[in-house]
């Protein structure tokens, strides 16, 4: 009994000691500035997530204008806006000329850290998060990311993440980040062939299933009473093919690699075109099958009535 009470007292004392440390860690984490750089093709942007506690009496508009003035000294800012969240304010700046080179799979970006982070205190904690396509390989100042203190967490979607955590001064000491990227062309080609082959799979599936639906109704006209149910049932596989195509596009990194490899407009056509075509194929086959079923049943009824 005494041992139980003693253990409870020790546990209570440890909790009392650890509680202020945990609260302090949470406060430091909340006050950490997060900067996100998106190298994803035509929609390149910077996002600054600044804790509300760090704003003090500075209005959000004034903070946005201050950051924008620093960025505009080096880049062309196409659009800027902010969004107030529960614990921070997210400032987004779309950069029109982020890439120095984006041709034939070769990518180059230069980021002066003083312009990117100079508006913060040199000892302020910061998290720099860089998003790039899974199908691209990058080095910074001809070095591997890990050699510069970046982590690379595993991601499920199209982007690869590189995360750096430390003081602002640690990045300022590097002066300029020269980001050199290369699109993995062989992998891009293989994934592209697979992605476009979904059109052939969809065409074949719609052709076979619409004919089976037609044959099922023609051979047994009583099935016409549950035509709607059968129609949805036979369309299930083509719908799943479209879903699989979208998942493949996102999971493989094609959605961002196309944006990096092709010029604006063409990348959107390559990304959306195959999906739209598969969506169009679905009703076109089954609507045609429905009209053919109706016509053949009418002809059969006319023949029997005569």
ZIGI-V855872 format. One record per backbone hydrogen bond with DSSP energy under -0.5 kcal/mol. CO is the residue of the C=O (numbers start at 1). NH is the residue of the N-H. E is the energy in kcal/mol with one decimal. If there is no record, write none. Layout:
CO_NH_E / CO_NH_E
This chain:
1_5_-2.1 / 2_6_-2.7 / 3_7_-2.6 / 4_8_-2.0 / 5_9_-2.2 / 6_10_-2.4 / 7_11_-2.6 / 8_12_-2.2 / 9_13_-2.3 / 10_14_-2.5 / 11_15_-2.3 / 12_16_-2.0 / 13_17_-2.0 / 14_18_-2.8 / 15_19_-2.0 / 16_20_-0.8 / 17_21_-0.8 / 18_22_-2.6 / 19_23_-2.5 / 20_24_-2.4 / 21_25_-2.4 / 22_26_-2.4 / 23_27_-2.2 / 24_28_-2.5 / 25_29_-2.5 / 26_30_-2.4 / 27_31_-1.7 / 29_32_-0.9 / 33_127_-2.7 / 34_49_-3.6 / 35_129_-3.3 / 36_38_-0.5 / 36_47_-2.5 / 37_39_-0.7 / 37_131_-3.1 / 38_40_-0.8 / 38_45_-0.8 / 39_133_-0.6 / 40_42_-0.6 / 44_95_-2.1 / 45_38_-2.5 / 46_93_-2.8 / 47_36_-3.1 / 47_49_-0.6 / 48_50_-0.7 / 48_91_-3.1 / 49_34_-2.2 / 49_51_-0.5 / 50_89_-2.3 / 51_54_-1.2 / 51_55_-0.5 / 52_55_-1.0 / 52_56_-0.7 / 55_58_-2.7 / 57_59_-0.5 / 59_63_-2.2 / 60_64_-2.6 / 61_65_-2.5 / 62_66_-2.1 / 63_67_-2.2 / 64_68_-2.7 / 65_69_-2.2 / 66_70_-1.5 / 67_71_-2.3 / 68_72_-2.9 / 69_73_-0.6 / 70_73_-0.8 / 71_74_-1.8 / 71_75_-2.8 / 75_77_-0.7 / 76_78_-0.7 / 76_96_-2.6 / 79_94_-2.7 / 81_92_-3.0 / 83_85_-0.5 / 83_90_-2.8 / 87_52_-2.2 / 88_85_-3.1 / 89_50_-2.4 / 89_91_-0.6 / 90_83_-2.2 / 90_92_-0.5 / 91_48_-2.9 / 92_81_-2.0 / 93_46_-2.5 / 93_95_-0.5 / 94_78_-2.6 / 94_79_-0.9 / 94_96_-0.5 / 98_110_-0.5 / 101_108_-2.3 / 103_106_-2.1 / 105_183_-2.7 / 106_103_-1.8 / 107_181_-3.1 / 108_100_-2.9 / 108_101_-1.4 / 109_179_-3.4 / 111_113_-0.6 / 111_177_-2.8 / 112_116_-2.0 / 113_117_-3.0 / 114_118_-1.7 / 117_120_-2.0 / 121_124_-1.5 / 122_169_-3.0 / 124_168_-1.9 / 125_33_-1.7 / 126_128_-0.5 / 126_166_-2.0 / 127_35_-3.2 / 127_129_-0.6 / 128_164_-2.9 / 129_37_-3.0 / 130_162_-2.1 / 131_39_-3.1 / 132_160_-4.4 / 133_136_-1.4 / 135_184_-3.0 / 137_182_-2.0 / 139_180_-2.5 / 140_143_-2.0 / 143_140_-2.5 / 144_147_-0.6 / 144_148_-0.6 / 145_148_-1.4 / 145_150_-2.0 / 146_149_-1.3 / 151_163_-2.8 / 153_161_-0.6 / 158_134_-2.0 / 160_132_-2.4 / 162_130_-3.0 / 163_151_-3.4 / 164_128_-2.9 / 166_126_-3.0 / 167_170_-0.9 / 167_171_-0.8 / 168_171_-0.9 / 168_172_-2.1 / 169_173_-2.0 / 171_174_-1.2 / 172_175_-1.4 / 174_176_-2.1 / 175_113_-2.7 / 175_114_-0.6 / 176_178_-0.7 / 177_111_-2.4 / 177_179_-0.9 / 178_141_-2.9 / 178_180_-0.6 / 179_109_-2.6 / 179_181_-0.5 / 180_139_-2.0 / 181_107_-3.0 / 182_137_-2.5 / 183_185_-1.5 / 184_188_-2.6 / 185_189_-2.8 / 186_190_-2.3 / 187_191_-2.6 / 188_192_-2.2 / 189_193_-2.3 / 190_194_-2.1 / 191_195_-2.7 / 192_196_-2.7 / 193_197_-1.6 / 194_198_-0.6 / 195_198_-0.9 / 196_199_-1.5 / 196_200_-0.6 / 197_201_-2.2 / 198_202_-2.5 / 199_203_-2.5 / 200_204_-2.4 / 201_205_-2.6 / 202_206_-2.8 / 203_207_-2.1 / 204_208_-2.5 / 205_209_-2.6 / 206_210_-2.1 / 207_211_-1.5 / 208_212_-2.1 / 209_213_-2.5 / 210_214_-2.1 / 211_215_-2.7 / 212_216_-2.5 / 213_217_-1.9 / 214_218_-2.6 / 215_219_-2.4 / 216_220_-1.0 / 220_223_-2.4 / 221_224_-1.9 / 222_225_-1.5 / 223_226_-1.3 / 224_227_-1.4 / 226_230_-2.3 / 227_231_-3.0 / 228_232_-2.1 / 229_233_-2.1 / 230_234_-2.5 / 231_235_-1.1 / 232_236_-0.6 / 233_236_-0.8 / 235_239_-1.9 / 236_240_-2.3 / 237_241_-2.0 / 238_242_-1.7 / 239_243_-2.1 / 240_244_-2.7 / 241_245_-2.1 / 242_246_-2.1 / 243_247_-2.4 / 244_248_-2.5 / 245_249_-2.2 / 246_250_-2.0 / 247_251_-3.1 / 248_252_-1.9 / 249_253_-0.5 / 249_254_-0.6 / 249_255_-1.5 / 250_253_-0.5 / 253_256_-0.6 / 253_257_-2.3 / 254_258_-2.8 / 255_259_-0.5 / 256_260_-1.4 / 257_261_-2.4 / 258_262_-2.5 / 263_266_-0.9 / 263_267_-2.0 / 265_269_-1.6 / 266_270_-2.4 / 267_271_-2.2 / 268_272_-2.8 / 269_273_-2.1 / 270_274_-0.6 / 272_276_-2.6 / 273_277_-2.5 / 274_278_-2.0 / 275_279_-2.1 / 276_280_-2.3 / 277_281_-2.2 / 278_282_-1.4 / 279_283_-0.9 / 280_284_-1.6 / 281_285_-1.9 / 282_286_-1.5 / 283_287_-3.1 / 284_288_-1.5 / 285_289_-2.2 / 286_290_-2.1 / 287_291_-2.1 / 288_292_-2.2 / 289_293_-2.4 / 290_294_-2.4 / 291_295_-2.2 / 292_296_-2.5 / 293_297_-2.5 / 294_298_-2.0 / 295_299_-2.2 / 296_300_-2.2 / 297_301_-2.5 / 298_302_-2.3 / 299_303_-2.0 / 300_304_-2.2 / 301_305_-2.4 / 302_306_-1.5
